[in-house]
């Protein structure tokens, strides 16, 4: 559909709770709509431009905005003077440039990485994908890498820990509350959905 | 679309922030899907069955779960012995029966009144409709009854006060947090939507 203020391209950003299937939903939606899909491609592009390793960038953009800062106390702490902080800031600046370029180039789905905020001037459709914790635990088990044997408690901790990182990262760079529905146009609960089957229905929102 | 666990009828419940256009969205969705729409009809039916006035019931079901209780203190307060409390409880019991009957009879859209919770066993599609406060203020002005001249501040207070009532009522009877996305399948932000134009797109979710 058209938003009140029309946009040039059809750009869909997807925020998501860990284990909710947001990435699958984003990828399938892009396939169905036959538009570009950006997720790990963003990290690859940052790596190319900054000469940092993809693994390092993944840690920076997916987790904590200042993951490698030393523990310091009170007034003696000045992040601006810290070289690690400067790197994370320049990674974010590069990410901002890349995401804007991607959105200007063609219709696309962009997963995570504060894209909803970075692109706010062009008013993308902003999705947030979430699910009950039980559903997310089941989903994570079904997709666990071979050899990973977590208990329910450990899996729950892993899920909440990844979300905590996303939340901190998002809130640090946007000043908005991560997962607060007011920052999104549509929030989709996947607990009772088979994502593959749901896509043709969800895609109509963006006709 | 089908939920994982299929349901007998297509039942859609609509929770909504005041001024978000949730009622309009629900009514238009029912029209578009050619299914029944229940909103004030529920109050009318309760009135018929309980012999209470519609206005009184509206106050009970839309606002506070115990609006007419006297102010009492600490241990001396026993709501069960209070006749007004008993009336509000019996209104809720009647409402529960009516909503279940409606959902069993035919496909329908039901707006408000804890229907998502009351019908949880048949797993309805649960919508929550919301919008930015600014958008809600604009909407309320556009629909204000003739002769109502509220300032922005007064309109904001009115909106927040109605929502507070809905929240208290919902939380009292369901034990769930009103407007918490985990209790809904889809949350729709109407701030940037023209509801009339959005309906054919939203309706596809329930094909």
Interface residues (C-beta under 8 A of the other chain):
Chain A: X1 X2 X3 X4 X5 X123 X128 X130 X132 X179 X181 X182 X184 X185 X186 X187 X188 X189 X192 X193 X194 X197 X198 X200 X201 X202 X204 X205 X206 X207
Chain B: X1 X2 X3 X4 X5 X123 X128 X130 X132 X179 X181 X182 X184 X185 X186 X187 X188 X189 X192 X193 X194 X197 X198 X200 X201 X202 X204 X205 X206 X207
